[in-house]
Amino acid sequence: MPISPRLAGLAFAFTAAFAPSADAADLFVKNVNGYTLDGEGVLHKFDAMLVENGRVLATGSATELAERAGDAKVQDGQGKTLLPGLIDAHGHIMGLGAMQRRIDLSDTKTLDAALARIAAFAEQHPDASWLLGGGWNQVIWKLGRFPTASELDGAVAARPVWLERVDGHAGWANAEAMRLAGITAATLDPDGGRIERDERGNPNGIFVDAAMNLITRHIPAPDATEATAMLDAALAEMARVGLTSVHDAGVSAAELALFRQYADAGKLTTRIYAMVAGTGEDFDLVSRDGPLIDHAQDRLTVRSVKLMIDGALGSRGAALLEPYSDDPHHSGLMMVSSTDELAASIAKALAKGWQVNIHAIGDRGNRTVLDAFALAFAKAGGRDLRNRIEHAQVVAKDDIPRFVPLKLIASMQPTHATSDMNMAEDRLGPERILGAYAWQTFLKQGTVLAAGSDFPVESPNPFYGLHAAVTRQDHQSQPPGGWYPAQDLSLTQALRAFTLDAAYAAHQEKQLGTLEPGKWADFILVDRDIFVVEPATLWQTRVLETWVAGARVYQMD
């Protein structure tokens, strides 16, 4: 994927068009193989950059910019590739921090391997009152079913264990966890949730979507020390993989208070665009004084809410218009009782000027969200608040064009396609799959595509996402030619989705997303030229340094 001569020749023009006046730089980054988009999404090259007070003054040739550098500190990039800091438009920061400190089953290939890891963790943490973690995937384990409480009891029986599925929409409990939660055969399925049961009707340890709360409400909340440790772990990991900004998809008032404490203390090494979880008590509390916009030099913004409509495909919680192809008696779970109920929640937030971002996976879930937005706009306005559908994963082909008049952003996660391709068509069949993971279809109709990972459901590494977006293959380059390759993105399109358009989805495209003059100098140095290497190797890209507002927040040992 070499750069064309025309593109290579644009570096000087880009510098000249945005040249600073008499400003004095305090950082001169030279000897880099730099790339950035401009505000129109056109890719430009440069080999040096000037920064003042954390913001870009200019990018261009080292010879020209050296004359303006004055006494600026010189940072030699040693010829490494420099990119704008990458933005994850959908992650879960405290969840990522928790996974750094809990049982991680995401790389286990068999149930036996998972049970062995659980038992080892329990032995290493004898004082933990609850053993917590997640990342399991029964499809990868090739079970053909969910795991059970009795199997988990074989690893740990004396203490309660709770492990969330990789998608975060199902949980696996042992018998002790169910006993403490008071779960019996008489426990009813809650609205929007399902308790998996054995042939006698007894709960078998798996709780899907809203049923998860039957267990989780009994788990002690992390204390202040643990919450701080979780945030520290998440910030370290996000900086390590080159994320300079993350949209946190569903946070509590308590988590927001911690984020603000870190922002005020100058400790947020990744910018956070936070979505308040729901429009209930936490939203009432947080929204009392209006949105918090670009706080602490754009380190923290709170101006959106996160709502939920359905579950996930892997646990068959995604709400479908027709039954699952591999389970004809089941069509998924809806987390609201009616379109009107969802529209009322949307209108409540829109009326206060808050952006609304709604999780929707299945085609029924997405259609309900589209209908609800139309109703809410008629009541409260807010069509121009850059509202989003999070995931937009399986959309009926006739519903995809509806994103345009509703001015909705498609916030999608490329690695979901490559993680789900081992079961998605089994779940959906050959017709519905054509409206799934349809990135190129959305782009061609003019819908803004904001890319993310949904970490810790997936890895937070954005180069995994860039690789999945461009190849639609796993890390073993399977399947040959890519999975439904008509929907893959060019590398420039993918980079835009992880930078400029992710920033746009947060109302931040004037401050973030590119290295244009006046924007924050958020950038990374990586070990390869991603526009020259084979696309199949993109996921192997290593971040050497991460910089936020002209200050280095990570350097590889």
MIFIGU-719729 format. One record per residue (C-alpha): residue number from 1; x, y, z. Coordinates in steps of 0.05 Angstrom, whole numbers. Example, Ala and Ser with C-alpha at 12.3 -4.5 7.8 and 13.67 -1.06 7.14 Angstrom:
<atoms>
+-----+--------+--------+--------+
: num :      u :      v :      w :
+-----+--------+--------+--------+
:   1 :    246 :    -90 :    156 :
:   2 :    273 :    -21 :    143 :
+-----+--------+--------+--------+
</atoms>
This chain:
<atoms>
+-----+--------+--------+--------+
: num :      u :      v :      w :
+-----+--------+--------+--------+
:   1 :      0 :      0 :      0 :
:   2 :     53 :     52 :    -20 :
:   3 :     39 :    126 :    -16 :
:   4 :     28 :    157 :    -84 :
:   5 :     76 :    211 :   -110 :
:   6 :     18 :    260 :   -107 :
:   7 :      7 :    246 :    -33 :
:   8 :     81 :    250 :    -17 :
:   9 :     84 :    319 :    -49 :
:  10 :     30 :    348 :     -5 :
:  11 :     73 :    358 :     56 :
:  12 :     97 :    428 :     39 :
:  13 :     29 :    451 :     17 :
:  14 :     -1 :    428 :     82 :
:  15 :     51 :    467 :    122 :
:  16 :     45 :    530 :     81 :
:  17 :    -30 :    531 :     86 :
:  18 :    -28 :    529 :    162 :
:  19 :     38 :    564 :    176 :
:  20 :     40 :    600 :    244 :
:  21 :     55 :    673 :    250 :
:  22 :    105 :    696 :    303 :
:  23 :     89 :    642 :    353 :
:  24 :    147 :    612 :    393 :
:  25 :    150 :    537 :    396 :
:  26 :    171 :    499 :    459 :
:  27 :    177 :    431 :    426 :
:  28 :    209 :    413 :    359 :
:  29 :    196 :    341 :    337 :
:  30 :    242 :    324 :    279 :
:  31 :    265 :    265 :    238 :
:  32 :    198 :    230 :    235 :
:  33 :    158 :    195 :    182 :
:  34 :     95 :    233 :    198 :
:  35 :     23 :    224 :    174 :
:  36 :    -39 :    262 :    190 :
:  37 :   -107 :    274 :    160 :
:  38 :   -132 :    344 :    151 :
:  39 :   -202 :    368 :    169 :
:  40 :   -228 :    341 :    103 :
:  41 :   -199 :    272 :    114 :
:  42 :   -142 :    280 :     64 :
:  43 :    -78 :    245 :     84 :
:  44 :    -13 :    287 :     88 :
:  45 :     59 :    270 :    102 :
:  46 :    111 :    310 :    141 :
:  47 :    178 :    300 :    174 :
:  48 :    176 :    351 :    230 :
:  49 :    126 :    385 :    277 :
:  50 :    127 :    447 :    321 :
:  51 :     87 :    448 :    386 :
:  52 :     72 :    506 :    433 :
:  53 :     36 :    499 :    500 :
:  54 :     14 :    429 :    481 :
:  55 :    -16 :    449 :    414 :
:  56 :      8 :    439 :    343 :
:  57 :     38 :    501 :    310 :
:  58 :     57 :    469 :    244 :
:  59 :     77 :    405 :    209 :
:  60 :    122 :    402 :    149 :
:  61 :    195 :    396 :    129 :
:  62 :    249 :    397 :    183 :
:  63 :    290 :    447 :    144 :
:  64 :    234 :    498 :    143 :
:  65 :    209 :    487 :    213 :
:  66 :    279 :    487 :    243 :
:  67 :    283 :    561 :    225 :
:  68 :    223 :    574 :    269 :
:  69 :    241 :    527 :    326 :
:  70 :    283 :    578 :    364 :
:  71 :    300 :    551 :    433 :
:  72 :    248 :    496 :    431 :
:  73 :    265 :    429 :    461 :
:  74 :    286 :    382 :    406 :
:  75 :    256 :    312 :    403 :
:  76 :    289 :    267 :    352 :
:  77 :    240 :    215 :    325 :
:  78 :    298 :    174 :    297 :
:  79 :    260 :    163 :    232 :
:  80 :    201 :    128 :    265 :
:  81 :    130 :    135 :    240 :
:  82 :     89 :    188 :    275 :
:  83 :     13 :    185 :    275 :
:  84 :    -42 :    225 :    308 :
:  85 :    -62 :    197 :    375 :
:  86 :   -115 :    143 :    364 :
:  87 :   -185 :    150 :    393 :
:  88 :   -228 :     92 :    416 :
:  89 :   -301 :    113 :    407 :
:  90 :   -329 :     58 :    451 :
:  91 :   -293 :     28 :    511 :
:  92 :   -303 :     14 :    585 :
:  93 :   -246 :     44 :    624 :
:  94 :   -259 :     17 :    694 :
:  95 :   -276 :    -51 :    663 :
:  96 :   -208 :    -50 :    629 :
:  97 :   -175 :    -33 :    696 :
:  98 :   -213 :    -89 :    730 :
:  99 :   -190 :   -140 :    678 :
: 100 :   -118 :   -121 :    692 :
: 101 :   -130 :   -143 :    764 :
: 102 :   -179 :   -201 :    757 :
: 103 :   -185 :   -269 :    724 :
: 104 :   -175 :   -260 :    649 :
: 105 :   -201 :   -318 :    607 :
: 106 :   -198 :   -282 :    540 :
: 107 :   -142 :   -325 :    512 :
: 108 :   -165 :   -392 :    537 :
: 109 :   -179 :   -443 :    483 :
: 110 :   -215 :   -496 :    523 :
: 111 :   -260 :   -502 :    584 :
: 112 :   -207 :   -543 :    620 :
: 113 :   -155 :   -488 :    609 :
: 114 :   -203 :   -437 :    637 :
: 115 :   -219 :   -478 :    698 :
: 116 :   -145 :   -488 :    712 :
: 117 :   -133 :   -413 :    708 :
: 118 :   -191 :   -399 :    755 :
: 119 :   -165 :   -449 :    806 :
: 120 :    -95 :   -420 :    802 :
: 121 :   -121 :   -349 :    812 :
: 122 :   -161 :   -372 :    872 :
: 123 :    -99 :   -403 :    903 :
: 124 :    -59 :   -340 :    890 :
: 125 :   -113 :   -295 :    922 :
: 126 :   -135 :   -331 :    985 :
: 127 :   -163 :   -267 :   1017 :
: 128 :   -210 :   -248 :    960 :
: 129 :   -282 :   -253 :    984 :
: 130 :   -308 :   -258 :    912 :
: 131 :   -268 :   -284 :    853 :
: 132 :   -284 :   -240 :    794 :
: 133 :   -264 :   -237 :    721 :
: 134 :   -287 :   -253 :    651 :
: 135 :   -269 :   -259 :    578 :
: 136 :   -295 :   -330 :    567 :
: 137 :   -326 :   -351 :    502 :
: 138 :   -360 :   -418 :    496 :
: 139 :   -356 :   -414 :    420 :
: 140 :   -280 :   -412 :    422 :
: 141 :   -282 :   -471 :    471 :
: 142 :   -325 :   -509 :    420 :
: 143 :   -373 :   -531 :    475 :
: 144 :   -436 :   -523 :    434 :
: 145 :   -468 :   -499 :    499 :
: 146 :   -456 :   -453 :    558 :
: 147 :   -411 :   -476 :    615 :
: 148 :   -445 :   -494 :    680 :
: 149 :   -441 :   -478 :    754 :
: 150 :   -423 :   -550 :    770 :
: 151 :   -362 :   -546 :    724 :
: 152 :   -341 :   -481 :    757 :
: 153 :   -350 :   -513 :    826 :
: 154 :   -296 :   -562 :    804 :
: 155 :   -247 :   -505 :    804 :
: 156 :   -273 :   -465 :    864 :
: 157 :   -331 :   -485 :    908 :
: 158 :   -319 :   -452 :    976 :
: 159 :   -320 :   -379 :    952 :
: 160 :   -368 :   -344 :    904 :
: 161 :   -344 :   -337 :    832 :
: 162 :   -372 :   -291 :    779 :
: 163 :   -343 :   -289 :    709 :
: 164 :   -372 :   -247 :    652 :
: 165 :   -375 :   -272 :    581 :
: 166 :   -328 :   -237 :    531 :
: 167 :   -385 :   -193 :    506 :
: 168 :   -406 :   -171 :    577 :
: 169 :   -477 :   -195 :    565 :
: 170 :   -477 :   -260 :    603 :
: 171 :   -445 :   -283 :    668 :
: 172 :   -423 :   -351 :    696 :
: 173 :   -434 :   -363 :    770 :
: 174 :   -415 :   -421 :    815 :
: 175 :   -463 :   -452 :    865 :
: 176 :   -437 :   -410 :    923 :
: 177 :   -450 :   -345 :    884 :
: 178 :   -521 :   -368 :    869 :
: 179 :   -532 :   -387 :    942 :
: 180 :   -510 :   -319 :    967 :
: 181 :   -555 :   -286 :    915 :
: 182 :   -615 :   -328 :    936 :
: 183 :   -623 :   -360 :    867 :
: 184 :   -668 :   -421 :    865 :
: 185 :   -712 :   -458 :    816 :
: 186 :   -767 :   -410 :    836 :
: 187 :   -728 :   -348 :    815 :
: 188 :   -763 :   -316 :    756 :
: 189 :   -729 :   -289 :    694 :
: 190 :   -729 :   -213 :    699 :
: 191 :   -753 :   -169 :    642 :
: 192 :   -698 :   -165 :    590 :
: 193 :   -659 :   -223 :    620 :
: 194 :   -656 :   -299 :    620 :
: 195 :   -632 :   -350 :    671 :
: 196 :   -606 :   -412 :    635 :
: 197 :   -634 :   -475 :    667 :
: 198 :   -622 :   -550 :    665 :
: 199 :   -673 :   -601 :    643 :
: 200 :   -706 :   -599 :    712 :
: 201 :   -714 :   -524 :    711 :
: 202 :   -657 :   -509 :    760 :
: 203 :   -612 :   -450 :    746 :
: 204 :   -548 :   -477 :    715 :
: 205 :   -502 :   -418 :    730 :
: 206 :   -511 :   -375 :    667 :
: 207 :   -547 :   -308 :    672 :
: 208 :   -560 :   -268 :    608 :
: 209 :   -567 :   -192 :    603 :
: 210 :   -615 :   -164 :    656 :
: 211 :   -612 :   -229 :    695 :
: 212 :   -539 :   -215 :    710 :
: 213 :   -561 :   -163 :    761 :
: 214 :   -590 :   -219 :    803 :
: 215 :   -518 :   -237 :    819 :
: 216 :   -479 :   -171 :    810 :
: 217 :   -521 :   -132 :    860 :
: 218 :   -493 :   -177 :    914 :
: 219 :   -420 :   -165 :    896 :
: 220 :   -387 :   -113 :    940 :
: 221 :   -369 :    -49 :    903 :
: 222 :   -295 :    -34 :    898 :
: 223 :   -271 :     12 :    953 :
: 224 :   -235 :     77 :    938 :
: 225 :   -166 :     44 :    939 :
: 226 :   -187 :    -10 :    890 :
: 227 :   -223 :     39 :    844 :
: 228 :   -161 :     82 :    841 :
: 229 :   -118 :     21 :    826 :
: 230 :   -166 :      1 :    770 :
: 231 :   -163 :     70 :    738 :
: 232 :    -88 :     72 :    743 :
: 233 :    -83 :      4 :    710 :
: 234 :   -130 :     25 :    654 :
: 235 :    -93 :     90 :    641 :
: 236 :    -27 :     54 :    637 :
: 237 :    -55 :      3 :    587 :
: 238 :    -89 :     56 :    544 :
: 239 :    -25 :     96 :    538 :
: 240 :     15 :     33 :    523 :
: 241 :    -28 :     17 :    462 :
: 242 :    -30 :     89 :    435 :
: 243 :    -99 :    112 :    457 :
: 244 :    -98 :    187 :    471 :
: 245 :   -174 :    192 :    478 :
: 246 :   -229 :    143 :    496 :
: 247 :   -305 :    149 :    496 :
: 248 :   -326 :    112 :    559 :
: 249 :   -393 :     79 :    543 :
: 250 :   -433 :     80 :    608 :
: 251 :   -405 :    108 :    673 :
: 252 :   -434 :    120 :    741 :
: 253 :   -434 :    185 :    780 :
: 254 :   -382 :    155 :    827 :
: 255 :   -336 :    138 :    768 :
: 256 :   -345 :    208 :    739 :
: 257 :   -325 :    238 :    806 :
: 258 :   -261 :    197 :    804 :
: 259 :   -247 :    217 :    732 :
: 260 :   -256 :    290 :    750 :
: 261 :   -210 :    283 :    809 :
: 262 :   -156 :    255 :    763 :
: 263 :   -169 :    309 :    710 :
: 264 :   -162 :    365 :    762 :
: 265 :    -98 :    334 :    787 :
: 266 :    -68 :    329 :    717 :
: 267 :    -68 :    253 :    722 :
: 268 :   -112 :    235 :    661 :
: 269 :    -60 :    210 :    612 :
: 270 :   -116 :    191 :    564 :
: 271 :   -172 :    240 :    549 :
: 272 :   -241 :    215 :    570 :
: 273 :   -307 :    229 :    535 :
: 274 :   -356 :    199 :    585 :
: 275 :   -427 :    175 :    572 :
: 276 :   -471 :    173 :    635 :
: 277 :   -503 :    105 :    643 :
: 278 :   -577 :    115 :    632 :
: 279 :   -624 :    173 :    647 :
: 280 :   -640 :    154 :    718 :
: 281 :   -614 :    180 :    785 :
: 282 :   -542 :    186 :    763 :
: 283 :   -561 :    227 :    702 :
: 284 :   -606 :    272 :    745 :
: 285 :   -547 :    284 :    792 :
: 286 :   -494 :    293 :    739 :
: 287 :   -537 :    336 :    692 :
: 288 :   -561 :    383 :    747 :
: 289 :   -509 :    435 :    728 :
: 290 :   -510 :    420 :    653 :
: 291 :   -458 :    384 :    611 :
: 292 :   -384 :    386 :    630 :
: 293 :   -351 :    406 :    565 :
: 294 :   -276 :    403 :    552 :
: 295 :   -257 :    406 :    625 :
: 296 :   -184 :    411 :    647 :
: 297 :   -157 :    427 :    578 :
: 298 :   -202 :    377 :    543 :
: 299 :   -181 :    320 :    589 :
: 300 :   -253 :    305 :    610 :
: 301 :   -319 :    317 :    575 :
: 302 :   -387 :    294 :    601 :
: 303 :   -444 :    312 :    553 :
: 304 :   -476 :    247 :    532 :
: 305 :   -515 :    188 :    558 :
: 306 :   -511 :    114 :    543 :
: 307 :   -576 :     74 :    536 :
: 308 :   -586 :      0 :    521 :
: 309 :   -637 :    -36 :    478 :
: 310 :   -614 :   -108 :    473 :
: 311 :   -559 :   -157 :    488 :
: 312 :   -504 :   -189 :    446 :
: 313 :   -502 :   -238 :    389 :
: 314 :   -456 :   -290 :    421 :
: 315 :   -503 :   -301 :    480 :
: 316 :   -565 :   -296 :    436 :
: 317 :   -587 :   -234 :    473 :
: 318 :   -586 :   -189 :    411 :
: 319 :   -659 :   -175 :    393 :
: 320 :   -676 :   -201 :    323 :
: 321 :   -737 :   -190 :    280 :
: 322 :   -740 :   -265 :    265 :
: 323 :   -714 :   -323 :    307 :
: 324 :   -641 :   -342 :    309 :
: 325 :   -622 :   -387 :    252 :
: 326 :   -588 :   -435 :    301 :
: 327 :   -643 :   -429 :    354 :
: 328 :   -712 :   -423 :    321 :
: 329 :   -747 :   -416 :    388 :
: 330 :   -709 :   -354 :    409 :
: 331 :   -706 :   -283 :    382 :
: 332 :   -664 :   -247 :    434 :
: 333 :   -680 :   -200 :    491 :
: 334 :   -706 :   -128 :    493 :
: 335 :   -686 :    -85 :    552 :
: 336 :   -744 :    -37 :    546 :
: 337 :   -818 :    -53 :    544 :
: 338 :   -836 :     -8 :    485 :
: 339 :   -811 :     41 :    434 :
: 340 :   -848 :     96 :    472 :
: 341 :   -809 :     80 :    535 :
: 342 :   -743 :     86 :    499 :
: 343 :   -765 :    150 :    464 :
: 344 :   -783 :    181 :    531 :
: 345 :   -712 :    167 :    558 :
: 346 :   -682 :    196 :    494 :
: 347 :   -725 :    258 :    498 :
: 348 :   -707 :    269 :    571 :
: 349 :   -633 :    275 :    553 :
: 350 :   -643 :    313 :    488 :
: 351 :   -686 :    365 :    523 :
: 352 :   -626 :    381 :    567 :
: 353 :   -579 :    385 :    508 :
: 354 :   -545 :    318 :    519 :
: 355 :   -523 :    273 :    463 :
: 356 :   -555 :    203 :    465 :
: 357 :   -516 :    140 :    447 :
: 358 :   -554 :     74 :    446 :
: 359 :   -527 :      4 :    447 :
: 360 :   -562 :    -37 :    392 :
: 361 :   -538 :   -103 :    365 :
: 362 :   -595 :   -140 :    332 :
: 363 :   -638 :   -118 :    273 :
: 364 :   -700 :   -112 :    318 :
: 365 :   -659 :    -73 :    369 :
: 366 :   -633 :    -25 :    316 :
: 367 :   -702 :    -16 :    285 :
: 368 :   -732 :      1 :    353 :
: 369 :   -677 :     52 :    366 :
: 370 :   -688 :     84 :    298 :
: 371 :   -763 :     88 :    312 :
: 372 :   -751 :    116 :    382 :
: 373 :   -703 :    170 :    357 :
: 374 :   -755 :    192 :    306 :
: 375 :   -808 :    198 :    361 :
: 376 :   -760 :    233 :    409 :
: 377 :   -738 :    284 :    357 :
: 378 :   -811 :    302 :    345 :
: 379 :   -820 :    315 :    420 :
: 380 :   -754 :    345 :    442 :
: 381 :   -713 :    364 :    380 :
: 382 :   -639 :    348 :    386 :
: 383 :   -629 :    317 :    317 :
: 384 :   -565 :    357 :    310 :
: 385 :   -533 :    333 :    375 :
: 386 :   -493 :    280 :    337 :
: 387 :   -532 :    223 :    369 :
: 388 :   -503 :    154 :    359 :
: 389 :   -522 :     81 :    354 :
: 390 :   -468 :     41 :    389 :
: 391 :   -449 :    -22 :    351 :
: 392 :   -503 :    -17 :    296 :
: 393 :   -482 :    -89 :    287 :
: 394 :   -539 :   -124 :    252 :
: 395 :   -585 :    -76 :    215 :
: 396 :   -640 :    -95 :    166 :
: 397 :   -618 :    -71 :     97 :
: 398 :   -680 :    -27 :     91 :
: 399 :   -663 :      7 :    157 :
: 400 :   -591 :     27 :    140 :
: 401 :   -613 :     88 :     99 :
: 402 :   -654 :    114 :    158 :
: 403 :   -589 :    134 :    193 :
: 404 :   -582 :    192 :    143 :
: 405 :   -645 :    234 :    155 :
: 406 :   -640 :    220 :    230 :
: 407 :   -568 :    246 :    228 :
: 408 :   -544 :    186 :    268 :
: 409 :   -471 :    166 :    275 :
: 410 :   -454 :     93 :    269 :
: 411 :   -406 :     77 :    326 :
: 412 :   -378 :     10 :    306 :
: 413 :   -322 :    -36 :    328 :
: 414 :   -282 :    -71 :    273 :
: 415 :   -256 :   -127 :    315 :
: 416 :   -327 :   -149 :    331 :
: 417 :   -332 :   -174 :    260 :
: 418 :   -269 :   -215 :    263 :
: 419 :   -286 :   -242 :    332 :
: 420 :   -358 :   -258 :    313 :
: 421 :   -345 :   -289 :    244 :
: 422 :   -339 :   -358 :    276 :
: 423 :   -412 :   -356 :    295 :
: 424 :   -447 :   -295 :    265 :
: 425 :   -473 :   -329 :    203 :
: 426 :   -496 :   -389 :    244 :
: 427 :   -537 :   -341 :    286 :
: 428 :   -563 :   -299 :    228 :
: 429 :   -564 :   -340 :    165 :
: 430 :   -541 :   -319 :     95 :
: 431 :   -591 :   -262 :     84 :
: 432 :   -588 :   -223 :    150 :
: 433 :   -512 :   -227 :    151 :
: 434 :   -512 :   -179 :     91 :
: 435 :   -535 :   -122 :    137 :
: 436 :   -484 :   -139 :    191 :
: 437 :   -417 :   -105 :    203 :
: 438 :   -433 :    -64 :    142 :
: 439 :   -380 :    -10 :    149 :
: 440 :   -373 :      8 :     75 :
: 441 :   -448 :     10 :     65 :
: 442 :   -454 :     63 :    119 :
: 443 :   -396 :    104 :     92 :
: 444 :   -422 :    104 :     21 :
: 445 :   -488 :    135 :     43 :
: 446 :   -451 :    190 :     80 :
: 447 :   -460 :    164 :    151 :
: 448 :   -403 :    182 :    198 :
: 449 :   -367 :    120 :    223 :
: 450 :   -334 :    125 :    291 :
: 451 :   -290 :     65 :    307 :
: 452 :   -274 :     33 :    373 :
: 453 :   -261 :    -33 :    406 :
: 454 :   -312 :    -43 :    463 :
: 455 :   -254 :    -61 :    508 :
: 456 :   -248 :   -103 :    551 :
: 457 :   -296 :   -143 :    509 :
: 458 :   -241 :   -138 :    456 :
: 459 :   -169 :   -117 :    463 :
: 460 :   -159 :    -42 :    472 :
: 461 :   -103 :    -44 :    420 :
: 462 :   -128 :      1 :    363 :
: 463 :    -80 :    -32 :    313 :
: 464 :   -122 :    -95 :    321 :
: 465 :   -181 :    -53 :    300 :
: 466 :   -145 :    -21 :    241 :
: 467 :   -123 :    -91 :    218 :
: 468 :   -194 :   -119 :    224 :
: 469 :   -223 :    -59 :    187 :
: 470 :   -176 :    -65 :    129 :
: 471 :   -170 :   -141 :    122 :
: 472 :   -232 :   -171 :    156 :
: 473 :   -187 :   -228 :    175 :
: 474 :   -161 :   -257 :    240 :
: 475 :    -88 :   -255 :    260 :
: 476 :    -75 :   -318 :    221 :
: 477 :   -100 :   -283 :    157 :
: 478 :   -163 :   -324 :    156 :
: 479 :   -208 :   -329 :    118 :
: 480 :   -169 :   -320 :     53 :
: 481 :   -190 :   -255 :     20 :
: 482 :   -227 :   -232 :     82 :
: 483 :   -296 :   -244 :    111 :
: 484 :   -348 :   -209 :     67 :
: 485 :   -292 :   -165 :     40 :
: 486 :   -339 :   -118 :      3 :
: 487 :   -348 :    -84 :     71 :
: 488 :   -274 :    -74 :     87 :
: 489 :   -244 :     -4 :     93 :
: 490 :   -183 :     27 :     62 :
: 491 :   -129 :     43 :    112 :
: 492 :   -143 :    118 :    104 :
: 493 :   -217 :    106 :    118 :
: 494 :   -200 :     63 :    179 :
: 495 :   -150 :    114 :    206 :
: 496 :   -203 :    169 :    198 :
: 497 :   -254 :    127 :    237 :
: 498 :   -203 :    120 :    294 :
: 499 :   -183 :    194 :    293 :
: 500 :   -221 :    250 :    259 :
: 501 :   -290 :    218 :    258 :
: 502 :   -284 :    190 :    328 :
: 503 :   -268 :    261 :    349 :
: 504 :   -328 :    287 :    310 :
: 505 :   -373 :    237 :    346 :
: 506 :   -351 :    271 :    411 :
: 507 :   -360 :    342 :    385 :
: 508 :   -284 :    349 :    389 :
: 509 :   -261 :    351 :    317 :
: 510 :   -236 :    423 :    327 :
: 511 :   -190 :    401 :    383 :
: 512 :   -171 :    329 :    368 :
: 513 :   -165 :    276 :    314 :
: 514 :   -112 :    307 :    268 :
: 515 :    -46 :    344 :    276 :
: 516 :    -70 :    409 :    246 :
: 517 :    -46 :    475 :    276 :
: 518 :    -86 :    495 :    337 :
: 519 :   -105 :    424 :    356 :
: 520 :    -75 :    387 :    415 :
: 521 :     -9 :    354 :    400 :
: 522 :    -33 :    283 :    415 :
: 523 :     10 :    235 :    376 :
: 524 :     45 :    168 :    377 :
: 525 :    109 :    139 :    349 :
: 526 :    105 :     68 :    323 :
: 527 :    153 :     15 :    299 :
: 528 :    131 :     11 :    226 :
: 529 :    102 :     52 :    169 :
: 530 :     31 :     27 :    169 :
: 531 :     19 :     54 :     99 :
: 532 :     76 :     12 :     70 :
: 533 :     74 :    -54 :    107 :
: 534 :     30 :   -111 :     86 :
: 535 :    -40 :   -101 :    115 :
: 536 :    -37 :   -171 :    145 :
: 537 :     17 :   -146 :    193 :
: 538 :    -19 :    -83 :    218 :
: 539 :    -40 :   -117 :    283 :
: 540 :     33 :   -128 :    300 :
: 541 :     47 :    -53 :    302 :
: 542 :     80 :    -33 :    368 :
: 543 :     73 :     35 :    400 :
: 544 :    141 :     63 :    419 :
: 545 :    117 :    128 :    450 :
: 546 :     51 :    162 :    466 :
: 547 :     45 :    238 :    474 :
: 548 :    -14 :    278 :    500 :
: 549 :    -15 :    353 :    494 :
: 550 :     59 :    353 :    475 :
: 551 :     80 :    313 :    536 :
: 552 :    103 :    241 :    534 :
: 553 :     58 :    195 :    575 :
: 554 :     87 :    128 :    553 :
: 555 :    154 :    102 :    527 :
: 556 :    168 :     29 :    511 :
: 557 :    223 :      1 :    555 :
+-----+--------+--------+--------+
</atoms>
